[in-house]
Amino acid sequence: MQQYRDVTLSVDIMKVTGVPFLMTISKHIKFGSSDRLFNMKNETILDHFKAIVGAYSLRGFRVTIVLADGQFETMRSDIADLHAHLHIVARDEHVAEIERFIRTIKERIRADWAINWSVPAVLCVLYVSQTDI
């Protein structure tokens, strides 16, 4: 546990039918999170990011490095206030960990959607009611 106390966090915005989500995944412990954004303002993104960093700190982890693309450059000083170093990838590049995580989430959603719509409606209702328990 001690060797993973300092967390490297990859961050990006995922859009599903135009709805933005703040997606994060940690490099070594592979804890992923998503948070729906109601708008794309820096203040909104930063508030959600602070909540995610707070969740890590509640469990005894410290977010020390944040890997992101150029969209987060304007938040450099705010992220520095959280005692984390922001590393921005070069133009036309992506952070591999978060891009893979987003791709995996989208594939799982599509697969679940395809399964739920290909079975009769009665089985869909049964499936949803059992998963909600």
The first five atom37 places (N, CA, C, CB, O) and aatype in JSON, in Angstrom:
{
  "aatype": [12, 5, 5, 18, 1, 3, 19, 16, 10, 15, 19, 3, 9, 12, 11, 19, 16, 7, 19, 14, 13, 10, 12, 16, 9, 15, 11, 8, 9, 11, 13, 7, 15, 15, 3, 1, 10, 13, 2, 12, 11, 2, 6, 16, 9, 10, 3, 8, 13, 11, 0, 9, 19, 7, 0, 18, 15, 10, 1, 7, 13, 1, 19, 16, 9, 19, 10, 0, 3, 7, 5, 13, 6, 16, 12, 1, 15, 3, 9, 0, 3, 10, 8, 0, 8, 10, 8, 9, 19, 0, 1, 3, 6, 8, 19, 0, 6, 9, 6, 1, 13, 9, 1, 16, 9, 11, 6, 1, 9, 1, 0, 3, 17, 0, 9, 2, 17, 15, 19, 14, 0, 19, 10, 4, 19, 10, 18, 19, 15, 5, 16, 3, 9],
  "atom_mask": [
    [1, 1, 1, 1, 1],
    [1, 1, 1, 1, 1],
    [1, 1, 1, 1, 1],
    [1, 1, 1, 1, 1],
    [1, 1, 1, 1, 1],
    [1, 1, 1, 1, 1],
    [1, 1, 1, 1, 1],
    [1, 1, 1, 1, 1],
    [1, 1, 1, 1, 1],
    [1, 1, 1, 1, 1],
    [1, 1, 1, 1, 1],
    [1, 1, 1, 1, 1],
    [1, 1, 1, 1, 1],
    [1, 1, 1, 1, 1],
    [1, 1, 1, 1, 1],
    [1, 1, 1, 1, 1],
    [1, 1, 1, 1, 1],
    [1, 1, 1, 0, 1],
    [1, 1, 1, 1, 1],
    [1, 1, 1, 1, 1],
    [1, 1, 1, 1, 1],
    [1, 1, 1, 1, 1],
    [1, 1, 1, 1, 1],
    [1, 1, 1, 1, 1],
    [1, 1, 1, 1, 1],
    [1, 1, 1, 1, 1],
    [1, 1, 1, 1, 1],
    [1, 1, 1, 1, 1],
    [1, 1, 1, 1, 1],
    [1, 1, 1, 1, 1],
    [1, 1, 1, 1, 1],
    [1, 1, 1, 0, 1],
    [1, 1, 1, 1, 1],
    [1, 1, 1, 1, 1],
    [1, 1, 1, 1, 1],
    [1, 1, 1, 1, 1],
    [1, 1, 1, 1, 1],
    [1, 1, 1, 1, 1],
    [1, 1, 1, 1, 1],
    [1, 1, 1, 1, 1],
    [1, 1, 1, 1, 1],
    [1, 1, 1, 1, 1],
    [1, 1, 1, 1, 1],
    [1, 1, 1, 1, 1],
    [1, 1, 1, 1, 1],
    [1, 1, 1, 1, 1],
    [1, 1, 1, 1, 1],
    [1, 1, 1, 1, 1],
    [1, 1, 1, 1, 1],
    [1, 1, 1, 1, 1],
    [1, 1, 1, 1, 1],
    [1, 1, 1, 1, 1],
    [1, 1, 1, 1, 1],
    [1, 1, 1, 0, 1],
    [1, 1, 1, 1, 1],
    [1, 1, 1, 1, 1],
    [1, 1, 1, 1, 1],
    [1, 1, 1, 1, 1],
    [1, 1, 1, 1, 1],
    [1, 1, 1, 0, 1],
    [1, 1, 1, 1, 1],
    [1, 1, 1, 1, 1],
    [1, 1, 1, 1, 1],
    [1, 1, 1, 1, 1],
    [1, 1, 1, 1, 1],
    [1, 1, 1, 1, 1],
    [1, 1, 1, 1, 1],
    [1, 1, 1, 1, 1],
    [1, 1, 1, 1, 1],
    [1, 1, 1, 0, 1],
    [1, 1, 1, 1, 1],
    [1, 1, 1, 1, 1],
    [1, 1, 1, 1, 1],
    [1, 1, 1, 1, 1],
    [1, 1, 1, 1, 1],
    [1, 1, 1, 1, 1],
    [1, 1, 1, 1, 1],
    [1, 1, 1, 1, 1],
    [1, 1, 1, 1, 1],
    [1, 1, 1, 1, 1],
    [1, 1, 1, 1, 1],
    [1, 1, 1, 1, 1],
    [1, 1, 1, 1, 1],
    [1, 1, 1, 1, 1],
    [1, 1, 1, 1, 1],
    [1, 1, 1, 1, 1],
    [1, 1, 1, 1, 1],
    [1, 1, 1, 1, 1],
    [1, 1, 1, 1, 1],
    [1, 1, 1, 1, 1],
    [1, 1, 1, 1, 1],
    [1, 1, 1, 1, 1],
    [1, 1, 1, 1, 1],
    [1, 1, 1, 1, 1],
    [1, 1, 1, 1, 1],
    [1, 1, 1, 1, 1],
    [1, 1, 1, 1, 1],
    [1, 1, 1, 1, 1],
    [1, 1, 1, 1, 1],
    [1, 1, 1, 1, 1],
    [1, 1, 1, 1, 1],
    [1, 1, 1, 1, 1],
    [1, 1, 1, 1, 1],
    [1, 1, 1, 1, 1],
    [1, 1, 1, 1, 1],
    [1, 1, 1, 1, 1],
    [1, 1, 1, 1, 1],
    [1, 1, 1, 1, 1],
    [1, 1, 1, 1, 1],
    [1, 1, 1, 1, 1],
    [1, 1, 1, 1, 1],
    [1, 1, 1, 1, 1],
    [1, 1, 1, 1, 1],
    [1, 1, 1, 1, 1],
    [1, 1, 1, 1, 1],
    [1, 1, 1, 1, 1],
    [1, 1, 1, 1, 1],
    [1, 1, 1, 1, 1],
    [1, 1, 1, 1, 1],
    [1, 1, 1, 1, 1],
    [1, 1, 1, 1, 1],
    [1, 1, 1, 1, 1],
    [1, 1, 1, 1, 1],
    [1, 1, 1, 1, 1],
    [1, 1, 1, 1, 1],
    [1, 1, 1, 1, 1],
    [1, 1, 1, 1, 1],
    [1, 1, 1, 1, 1],
    [1, 1, 1, 1, 1],
    [1, 1, 1, 1, 1],
    [1, 1, 1, 1, 1],
    [1, 1, 1, 1, 1],
    [1, 1, 1, 1, 1]
  ],
  "atom_positions": [
    [[0.82, -1.19, 0.0], [0.0, 0.0, 0.0], [0.86, 1.26, 0.0], [-0.93, 0.0, 1.2], [0.54, 2.24, -0.67]],
    [[1.96, 1.22, 0.75], [2.81, 2.4, 0.87], [3.41, 2.81, -0.46], [3.91, 2.14, 1.88], [3.55, 4.0, -0.74]],
    [[3.76, 1.84, -1.3], [4.38, 2.18, -2.57], [3.41, 2.82, -3.56], [4.98, 0.95, -3.19], [3.84, 3.46, -4.52]],
    [[2.12, 2.66, -3.34], [1.11, 3.23, -4.23], [0.42, 4.45, -3.64], [0.09, 2.2, -4.57], [-0.59, 4.92, -4.18]],
    [[0.94, 4.97, -2.53], [0.31, 6.11, -1.87], [0.28, 7.35, -2.77], [1.03, 6.42, -0.57], [-0.71, 8.08, -2.77]],
    [[1.36, 7.59, -3.52], [1.39, 8.71, -4.46], [0.78, 8.25, -5.77], [2.85, 9.24, -4.67], [1.25, 7.3, -6.39]],
    [[-0.28, 8.93, -6.19], [-1.08, 8.5, -7.33], [-0.8, 9.38, -8.54], [-2.58, 8.53, -6.99], [-0.73, 10.61, -8.44]],
    [[-0.63, 8.73, -9.69], [-0.58, 9.42, -10.97], [-1.95, 9.26, -11.61], [0.57, 8.86, -11.89], [-2.4, 8.13, -11.84]],
    [[-2.59, 10.36, -11.91], [-3.97, 10.35, -12.38], [-4.03, 10.84, -13.83], [-4.87, 11.23, -11.47], [-3.52, 11.91, -14.15]],
    [[-4.66, 10.05, -14.69], [-4.9, 10.45, -16.07], [-6.32, 10.99, -16.16], [-4.68, 9.26, -17.07], [-7.25, 10.4, -15.61]],
    [[-6.5, 12.11, -16.87], [-7.78, 12.82, -16.9], [-8.14, 13.17, -18.34], [-7.73, 14.1, -16.02], [-7.27, 13.54, -19.14]],
    [[-9.42, 13.05, -18.66], [-9.92, 13.5, -19.96], [-11.43, 13.67, -19.88], [-9.54, 12.49, -21.09], [-12.07, 13.27, -18.91]],
    [[-11.99, 14.27, -20.91], [-13.43, 14.46, -21.02], [-13.97, 13.46, -22.03], [-13.79, 15.93, -21.44], [-13.46, 13.37, -23.15]],
    [[-14.99, 12.71, -21.65], [-15.67, 11.78, -22.56], [-17.05, 12.35, -22.83], [-15.75, 10.33, -21.96], [-17.72, 12.84, -21.92]],
    [[-17.47, 12.28, -24.09], [-18.82, 12.72, -24.43], [-19.62, 11.55, -24.94], [-18.78, 13.85, -25.49], [-19.18, 10.8, -25.81]],
    [[-20.82, 11.4, -24.38], [-21.76, 10.38, -24.81], [-23.01, 11.11, -25.27], [-22.07, 9.34, -23.66], [-23.7, 11.74, -24.46]],
    [[-23.31, 11.02, -26.53], [-24.41, 11.75, -27.16], [-24.4, 13.23, -26.76], [-25.76, 11.11, -26.78], [-25.45, 13.82, -26.48]],
    [[-23.22, 13.8, -26.73], [-23.07, 15.21, -26.42], [-23.02, 15.57, -24.96], [0.0, 0.0, 0.0], [-22.8, 16.73, -24.61]],
    [[-23.21, 14.59, -24.08], [-23.17, 14.84, -22.63], [-21.74, 14.6, -22.14], [-24.19, 13.91, -21.86], [-21.22, 13.49, -22.29]],
    [[-21.09, 15.61, -21.56], [-19.7, 15.45, -21.12], [-19.58, 14.77, -19.75], [-19.01, 16.81, -21.07], [-20.4, 14.98, -18.86]],
    [[-18.55, 13.94, -19.63], [-18.2, 13.28, -18.39], [-16.72, 13.5, -18.12], [-18.54, 11.75, -18.44], [-15.9, 13.39, -19.04]],
    [[-16.37, 13.81, -16.88], [-14.97, 13.89, -16.49], [-14.53, 12.48, -16.11], [-14.75, 14.9, -15.3], [-15.05, 11.9, -15.17]],
    [[-13.58, 11.95, -16.86], [-13.11, 10.58, -16.65], [-11.7, 10.62, -16.08], [-13.16, 9.76, -17.97], [-10.86, 11.39, -16.55]],
    [[-11.44, 9.79, -15.08], [-10.1, 9.67, -14.52], [-9.78, 8.21, -14.3], [-9.97, 10.46, -13.21], [-10.67, 7.39, -14.07]],
    [[-8.5, 7.89, -14.36], [-8.02, 6.56, -13.97], [-6.62, 6.72, -13.4], [-8.03, 5.56, -15.19], [-5.81, 7.49, -13.92]],
    [[-6.36, 6.01, -12.32], [-5.03, 6.08, -11.7], [-4.12, 5.06, -12.35], [-5.12, 5.83, -10.17], [-4.55, 3.99, -12.79]],
    [[-2.85, 5.41, -12.41], [-1.91, 4.61, -13.18], [-1.64, 3.24, -12.58], [-0.62, 5.35, -13.31], [-1.67, 2.25, -13.3]],
    [[-1.37, 3.16, -11.29], [-0.96, 1.88, -10.71], [-2.09, 1.11, -10.05], [0.11, 2.11, -9.7], [-2.15, -0.11, -10.16]],
    [[-2.99, 1.8, -9.38], [-4.07, 1.06, -8.72], [-5.28, 0.86, -9.62], [-4.5, 1.78, -7.46], [-6.2, 0.12, -9.27]],
    [[-5.29, 1.52, -10.79], [-6.32, 1.33, -11.82], [-7.73, 1.63, -11.31], [-6.27, -0.1, -12.34], [-8.69, 0.97, -11.71]],
    [[-7.85, 2.6, -10.43], [-9.17, 3.02, -9.98], [-9.69, 4.06, -10.95], [-9.12, 3.58, -8.52], [-9.07, 5.11, -11.13]],
    [[-10.81, 3.78, -11.57], [-11.4, 4.7, -12.54], [-12.61, 5.39, -11.95], [0.0, 0.0, 0.0], [-13.31, 4.83, -11.11]],
    [[-12.84, 6.61, -12.4], [-14.03, 7.34, -11.95], [-14.59, 8.15, -13.1], [-13.69, 8.26, -10.74], [-13.88, 8.5, -14.05]],
    [[-15.87, 8.43, -13.0], [-16.52, 9.3, -13.98], [-17.47, 10.21, -13.24], [-17.26, 8.47, -15.08], [-18.06, 9.84, -12.22]],
    [[-17.61, 11.4, -13.76], [-18.47, 12.39, -13.14], [-19.13, 13.19, -14.25], [-17.67, 13.31, -12.17], [-18.44, 13.75, -15.11]],
    [[-20.45, 13.26, -14.25], [-21.17, 14.0, -15.29], [-20.99, 15.48, -15.09], [-22.67, 13.64, -15.29], [-21.13, 15.99, -13.98]],
    [[-20.66, 16.17, -16.18], [-20.49, 17.62, -16.16], [-21.72, 18.28, -16.76], [-19.2, 18.04, -16.92], [-22.19, 17.86, -17.83]],
    [[-22.24, 19.28, -16.11], [-23.41, 19.97, -16.63], [-23.04, 21.05, -17.64], [-24.2, 20.59, -15.49], [-23.88, 21.48, -18.43]],
    [[-21.78, 21.48, -17.63], [-21.26, 22.37, -18.66], [-19.75, 22.16, -18.73], [-21.61, 23.89, -18.35], [-19.18, 21.43, -17.91]],
    [[-19.11, 22.78, -19.7], [-17.68, 22.58, -19.92], [-16.84, 23.75, -19.39], [-17.41, 22.37, -21.4], [-15.71, 23.94, -19.83]],
    [[-17.38, 24.52, -18.45], [-16.62, 25.62, -17.87], [-15.52, 25.08, -16.98], [-17.56, 26.56, -17.08], [-15.65, 24.02, -16.36]],
    [[-14.43, 25.83, -16.92], [-13.29, 25.41, -16.1], [-13.68, 25.24, -14.63], [-12.16, 26.41, -16.21], [-13.21, 24.32, -13.97]],
    [[-14.53, 26.12, -14.13], [-14.93, 26.04, -12.72], [-15.67, 24.74, -12.44], [-15.8, 27.24, -12.34], [-15.47, 24.11, -11.4]],
    [[-16.53, 24.34, -13.36], [-17.29, 23.11, -13.19], [-16.36, 21.9, -13.22], [-18.37, 22.98, -14.26], [-16.45, 21.01, -12.38]],
    [[-15.48, 21.88, -14.22], [-14.54, 20.76, -14.33], [-13.65, 20.69, -13.09], [-13.67, 20.9, -15.6], [-13.4, 19.61, -12.57]],
    [[-13.19, 21.84, -12.63], [-12.32, 21.87, -11.46], [-13.04, 21.42, -10.19], [-11.77, 23.27, -11.27], [-12.45, 20.73, -9.36]],
    [[-14.29, 21.8, -10.02], [-15.06, 21.35, -8.86], [-15.18, 19.83, -8.84], [-16.46, 21.98, -8.87], [-15.0, 19.2, -7.79]],
    [[-15.47, 19.24, -9.98], [-15.57, 17.78, -10.05], [-14.21, 17.13, -9.84], [-16.16, 17.35, -11.41], [-14.11, 16.08, -9.2]],
    [[-13.17, 17.75, -10.38], [-11.82, 17.21, -10.19], [-11.42, 17.25, -8.72], [-10.81, 17.99, -11.04], [-10.8, 16.31, -8.22]],
    [[-11.76, 18.32, -8.03], [-11.46, 18.43, -6.6], [-12.19, 17.35, -5.8], [-11.85, 19.82, -6.07], [-11.64, 16.81, -4.84]],
    [[-13.4, 17.03, -6.2], [-14.15, 15.97, -5.52], [-13.46, 14.62, -5.71], [-15.6, 15.9, -6.04], [-13.41, 13.81, -4.79]],
    [[-12.94, 14.37, -6.89], [-12.24, 13.11, -7.15], [-10.95, 13.04, -6.36], [-11.96, 12.94, -8.66], [-10.63, 12.0, -5.78]],
    [[-10.2, 14.13, -6.34], [-8.96, 14.18, -5.55], [-9.28, 14.0, -4.08], [-8.2, 15.52, -5.78], [-8.53, 13.34, -3.36]],
    [[-10.38, 14.57, -3.62], [-10.81, 14.4, -2.24], [-11.14, 12.96, -1.9], [0.0, 0.0, 0.0], [-10.87, 12.51, -0.79]],
    [[-11.73, 12.24, -2.85], [-12.03, 10.82, -2.63], [-10.75, 10.02, -2.45], [-12.86, 10.25, -3.8], [-10.7, 9.11, -1.62]],
    [[-9.73, 10.34, -3.22], [-8.44, 9.67, -3.04], [-7.85, 10.0, -1.67], [-7.46, 10.08, -4.16], [-7.34, 9.11, -0.99]],
    [[-7.9, 11.26, -1.27], [-7.29, 11.65, 0.0], [-8.02, 11.04, 1.19], [-7.26, 13.16, 0.14], [-7.4, 10.76, 2.22]],
    [[-9.33, 10.84, 1.07], [-10.07, 10.18, 2.15], [-9.58, 8.76, 2.4], [-11.56, 10.17, 1.84], [-9.66, 8.27, 3.52]],
    [[-9.09, 8.12, 1.37], [-8.58, 6.75, 1.49], [-7.08, 6.68, 1.72], [-8.92, 5.97, 0.24], [-6.5, 5.6, 1.72]],
    [[-6.45, 7.82, 1.93], [-5.04, 7.84, 2.28], [-4.09, 7.96, 1.1], [0.0, 0.0, 0.0], [-2.89, 7.74, 1.25]],
    [[-4.61, 8.31, -0.07], [-3.77, 8.49, -1.25], [-3.55, 9.96, -1.51], [-4.4, 7.81, -2.47], [-4.34, 10.8, -1.08]],
    [[-2.46, 10.28, -2.21], [-2.16, 11.65, -2.63], [-2.01, 11.68, -4.14], [-0.86, 12.19, -1.93], [-1.21, 10.94, -4.71]],
    [[-2.79, 12.52, -4.78], [-2.63, 12.71, -6.23], [-1.47, 13.67, -6.42], [-3.96, 13.25, -6.91], [-1.56, 14.85, -6.08]],
    [[-0.37, 13.16, -6.98], [0.84, 13.98, -7.13], [1.09, 14.39, -8.57], [2.04, 13.23, -6.61], [1.67, 15.45, -8.82]],
    [[0.65, 13.57, -9.53], [0.87, 13.87, -10.94], [-0.45, 13.71, -11.68], [1.97, 12.95, -11.56], [-1.18, 12.73, -11.47]],
    [[-0.76, 14.67, -12.53], [-1.97, 14.61, -13.36], [-1.53, 14.64, -14.82], [-2.95, 15.8, -13.03], [-0.84, 15.57, -15.24]],
    [[-1.93, 13.63, -15.58], [-1.62, 13.56, -17.0], [-2.88, 13.94, -17.78], [-1.12, 12.14, -17.41], [-3.94, 13.35, -17.57]],
    [[-2.76, 14.91, -18.67], [-3.94, 15.4, -19.39], [-3.53, 15.95, -20.74], [-4.68, 16.48, -18.57], [-2.34, 16.09, -21.05]],
    [[-4.54, 16.26, -21.55], [-4.25, 16.88, -22.84], [-4.37, 18.4, -22.71], [-5.23, 16.35, -23.94], [-4.58, 18.92, -21.61]],
    [[-4.22, 19.11, -23.81], [-4.17, 20.56, -23.8], [-5.4, 21.26, -23.27], [0.0, 0.0, 0.0], [-5.33, 22.43, -22.9]],
    [[-6.52, 20.57, -23.21], [-7.76, 21.16, -22.7], [-7.62, 21.6, -21.24], [-8.9, 20.16, -22.84], [-8.33, 22.51, -20.8]],
    [[-6.72, 20.97, -20.5], [-6.56, 21.25, -19.07], [-5.45, 22.25, -18.78], [-6.29, 19.96, -18.33], [-5.18, 22.54, -17.61]],
    [[-4.8, 22.78, -19.8], [-3.7, 23.72, -19.62], [-4.13, 24.96, -18.84], [-3.13, 24.14, -20.98], [-3.36, 25.48, -18.03]],
    [[-5.35, 25.44, -19.07], [-5.82, 26.65, -18.39], [-6.06, 26.42, -16.89], [-7.1, 27.14, -19.04], [-6.24, 27.38, -16.15]],
    [[-6.06, 25.18, -16.46], [-6.29, 24.86, -15.04], [-5.0, 24.53, -14.3], [-7.26, 23.68, -14.93], [-5.04, 24.01, -13.19]],
    [[-3.87, 24.83, -14.91], [-2.58, 24.46, -14.33], [-2.4, 25.01, -12.92], [-1.44, 24.96, -15.22], [-2.01, 24.27, -12.02]],
    [[-2.68, 26.28, -12.71], [-2.47, 26.87, -11.38], [-3.46, 26.31, -10.36], [-2.6, 28.41, -11.44], [-3.1, 26.12, -9.19]],
    [[-4.69, 26.04, -10.79], [-5.68, 25.48, -9.87], [-5.3, 24.06, -9.45], [-7.06, 25.48, -10.51], [-5.49, 23.67, -8.29]],
    [[-4.78, 23.29, -10.38], [-4.34, 21.92, -10.06], [-3.09, 21.97, -9.19], [-4.07, 21.11, -11.36], [-2.9, 21.11, -8.33]],
    [[-2.24, 22.96, -9.41], [-1.04, 23.12, -8.57], [-1.44, 23.46, -7.13], [-0.12, 24.23, -9.14], [-0.75, 23.07, -6.19]],
    [[-2.56, 24.17, -6.96], [-3.06, 24.46, -5.61], [-3.45, 23.2, -4.87], [-4.25, 25.41, -5.68], [-3.51, 23.19, -3.64]],
    [[-3.73, 22.13, -5.61], [-4.07, 20.83, -5.0], [-2.82, 19.99, -4.75], [-5.05, 20.06, -5.91], [-2.92, 18.8, -4.43]],
    [[-1.64, 20.6, -4.9], [-0.34, 19.94, -4.69], [-0.11, 18.81, -5.69], [-0.24, 19.41, -3.27], [0.44, 17.77, -5.33]],
    [[-0.54, 19.02, -6.93], [-0.33, 18.04, -7.99], [0.34, 18.74, -9.16], [-1.68, 17.37, -8.42], [0.05, 19.9, -9.46]],
    [[1.23, 18.03, -9.82], [1.92, 18.55, -11.0], [1.14, 18.14, -12.24], [3.39, 18.05, -11.07], [0.83, 16.96, -12.42]],
    [[0.84, 19.09, -13.08], [0.09, 18.83, -14.31], [1.07, 18.62, -15.46], [-0.89, 19.98, -14.62], [1.89, 19.49, -15.74]],
    [[0.96, 17.48, -16.12], [1.77, 17.19, -17.3], [0.83, 17.16, -18.5], [2.55, 15.83, -17.16], [-0.09, 16.35, -18.55]],
    [[1.07, 18.05, -19.45], [0.26, 18.14, -20.65], [1.0, 17.43, -21.77], [-0.04, 19.63, -21.02], [2.19, 17.66, -21.99]],
    [[0.29, 16.55, -22.49], [0.92, 15.86, -23.62], [1.03, 16.83, -24.8], [0.11, 14.59, -24.02], [0.38, 17.87, -24.82]],
    [[1.87, 16.47, -25.76], [2.08, 17.31, -26.93], [0.81, 17.41, -27.77], [3.23, 16.76, -27.78], [-0.09, 16.57, -27.67]],
    [[0.75, 18.42, -28.59], [-0.4, 18.61, -29.48], [-0.56, 17.38, -30.37], [-0.22, 19.89, -30.34], [0.42, 16.79, -30.81]],
    [[-1.8, 17.01, -30.63], [-2.16, 15.84, -31.45], [-1.75, 14.52, -30.81], [-1.52, 15.95, -32.82], [-1.67, 13.51, -31.51]],
    [[-1.51, 14.51, -29.51], [-1.24, 13.27, -28.78], [-2.29, 13.11, -27.69], [0.18, 13.27, -28.17], [-2.98, 14.06, -27.33]],
    [[-2.39, 11.89, -27.19], [-3.36, 11.58, -26.15], [-2.68, 10.83, -25.02], [-4.54, 10.76, -26.72], [-1.64, 10.2, -25.23]],
    [[-3.26, 10.89, -23.84], [-2.78, 10.1, -22.7], [-3.34, 8.69, -22.87], [-3.21, 10.74, -21.31], [-4.55, 8.49, -22.86]],
    [[-2.46, 7.73, -23.04], [-2.86, 6.38, -23.41], [-3.8, 5.73, -22.39], [-1.64, 5.51, -23.59], [-4.79, 5.11, -22.78]],
    [[-3.5, 5.86, -21.09], [-4.3, 5.18, -20.07], [-5.75, 5.63, -20.09], [-3.7, 5.42, -18.7], [-6.66, 4.81, -20.04]],
    [[-5.98, 6.94, -20.15], [-7.35, 7.43, -20.08], [-8.09, 7.18, -21.39], [-7.37, 8.92, -19.74], [-9.29, 6.92, -21.38]],
    [[-7.4, 7.27, -22.5], [-8.05, 6.98, -23.79], [-8.48, 5.52, -23.87], [-7.11, 7.31, -24.95], [-9.56, 5.22, -24.38]],
    [[-7.65, 4.62, -23.36], [-8.0, 3.2, -23.32], [-9.18, 2.96, -22.38], [-6.79, 2.35, -22.88], [-10.07, 2.18, -22.69]],
    [[-9.19, 3.64, -21.25], [-10.28, 3.51, -20.29], [-11.6, 3.99, -20.89], [-9.97, 4.3, -19.0], [-12.64, 3.34, -20.74]],
    [[-11.56, 5.13, -21.58], [-12.76, 5.66, -22.22], [-13.25, 4.7, -23.31], [-12.49, 7.05, -22.83], [-14.45, 4.43, -23.41]],
    [[-12.33, 4.19, -24.11], [-12.71, 3.24, -25.15], [-13.34, 1.99, -24.56], [-11.5, 2.87, -26.0], [-14.33, 1.48, -25.09]],
    [[-12.79, 1.49, -23.46], [-13.33, 0.3, -22.8], [-14.73, 0.57, -22.25], [-12.4, -0.15, -21.67], [-15.63, -0.26, -22.42]],
    [[-14.92, 1.7, -21.61], [-16.24, 2.05, -21.07], [-17.27, 2.14, -22.18], [-16.18, 3.38, -20.29], [-18.37, 1.6, -22.06]],
    [[-16.93, 2.81, -23.29], [-17.86, 2.94, -24.4], [-18.19, 1.58, -25.02], [-17.28, 3.87, -25.47], [-19.34, 1.33, -25.39]],
    [[-17.19, 0.69, -25.13], [-17.45, -0.64, -25.69], [-18.36, -1.45, -24.78], [-16.13, -1.39, -25.9], [-19.23, -2.17, -25.26]],
    [[-18.17, -1.34, -23.48], [-19.03, -2.07, -22.54], [-20.46, -1.55, -22.56], [-18.47, -1.98, -21.13], [-21.41, -2.32, -22.46]],
    [[-20.61, -0.24, -22.7], [-21.95, 0.35, -22.78], [-22.64, -0.13, -24.05], [-21.88, 1.89, -22.75], [-23.81, -0.5, -24.02]],
    [[-21.91, -0.12, -25.17], [-22.5, -0.57, -26.43], [-22.88, -2.04, -26.37], [-21.53, -0.34, -27.59], [-23.94, -2.43, -26.86]],
    [[-22.04, -2.86, -25.76], [-22.33, -4.29, -25.65], [-23.55, -4.53, -24.78], [-21.12, -5.05, -25.09], [-24.41, -5.34, -25.12]],
    [[-23.64, -3.83, -23.67], [-24.79, -3.98, -22.78], [-26.06, -3.5, -23.47], [-24.57, -3.21, -21.47], [-27.12, -4.12, -23.34]],
    [[-25.94, -2.4, -24.2], [-27.09, -1.85, -24.92], [-27.56, -2.85, -25.98], [-26.73, -0.5, -25.58], [-28.77, -3.06, -26.14]],
    [[-26.63, -3.45, -26.69], [-26.99, -4.41, -27.74], [-27.66, -5.65, -27.15], [-25.74, -4.82, -28.54], [-28.62, -6.17, -27.72]],
    [[-27.17, -6.12, -26.02], [-27.76, -7.3, -25.37], [-29.17, -6.97, -24.88], [-26.88, -7.78, -24.19], [-30.09, -7.76, -25.08]],
    [[-29.33, -5.84, -24.24], [-30.64, -5.49, -23.68], [-31.69, -5.24, -24.76], [-30.52, -4.25, -22.81], [-32.87, -5.5, -24.53]],
    [[-31.3, -4.75, -25.92], [-32.28, -4.48, -26.97], [-32.53, -5.68, -27.86], [-31.83, -3.32, -27.81], [-33.48, -5.67, -28.65]],
    [[-31.72, -6.72, -27.77], [-31.91, -7.87, -28.64], [-32.75, -8.97, -27.99], [-30.58, -8.43, -29.06], [-33.15, -9.91, -28.67]],
    [[-33.01, -8.87, -26.69], [-33.82, -9.87, -26.01], [-35.23, -9.33, -25.83], [-33.21, -10.25, -24.64], [-35.44, -8.12, -25.88]],
    [[-36.21, -10.21, -25.61], [-37.59, -9.74, -25.42], [-37.71, -8.77, -24.24], [-38.52, -10.92, -25.2], [-36.9, -8.79, -23.32]],
    [[-38.72, -7.93, -24.3], [-38.92, -6.89, -23.29], [-39.08, -7.45, -21.89], [-40.14, -6.06, -23.64], [-38.63, -6.83, -20.93]],
    [[-39.69, -8.62, -21.75], [-39.88, -9.22, -20.43], [-38.54, -9.55, -19.8], [-40.75, -10.49, -20.53], [-38.34, -9.32, -18.61]],
    [[-37.62, -10.07, -20.6], [-36.3, -10.39, -20.06], [-35.54, -9.12, -19.71], [-35.5, -11.24, -21.05], [-34.77, -9.12, -18.74]],
    [[-35.73, -8.05, -20.47], [-35.07, -6.78, -20.15], [-35.53, -6.25, -18.81], [-35.34, -5.75, -21.24], [-34.71, -5.81, -18.0]],
    [[-36.82, -6.29, -18.56], [-37.36, -5.81, -17.28], [-36.83, -6.67, -16.15], [-38.91, -5.83, -17.28], [-36.47, -6.14, -15.09]],
    [[-36.76, -7.97, -16.35], [-36.24, -8.88, -15.33], [-34.76, -8.59, -15.08], [-36.43, -10.35, -15.77], [-34.33, -8.56, -13.93]],
    [[-33.99, -8.38, -16.13], [-32.57, -8.08, -16.01], [-32.36, -6.78, -15.24], [-31.92, -7.99, -17.4], [-31.52, -6.72, -14.33]],
    [[-33.1, -5.72, -15.59], [-32.95, -4.43, -14.92], [-33.35, -4.54, -13.45], [-33.8, -3.37, -15.62], [-32.67, -3.97, -12.59]],
    [[-34.44, -5.25, -13.15], [-34.87, -5.33, -11.76], [-33.88, -6.12, -10.91], [-36.26, -5.96, -11.67], [-33.71, -5.83, -9.73]],
    [[-33.23, -7.12, -11.49], [-32.26, -7.9, -10.73], [-30.96, -7.13, -10.52], [-31.97, -9.22, -11.44], [-30.31, -7.27, -9.49]],
    [[-30.57, -6.32, -11.49], [-29.33, -5.57, -11.34], [-29.49, -4.38, -10.4], [-28.84, -5.08, -12.69], [-28.5, -3.9, -9.85]],
    [[-30.7, -3.91, -10.2], [-30.93, -2.78, -9.3], [-30.92, -3.2, -7.83], [-32.27, -2.11, -9.63], [-30.79, -2.35, -6.95]],
    [[-31.04, -4.48, -7.57], [-31.11, -4.98, -6.19], [-29.74, -4.92, -5.55], [-31.65, -6.41, -6.14], [-29.59, -5.29, -4.39]]
  ]
}
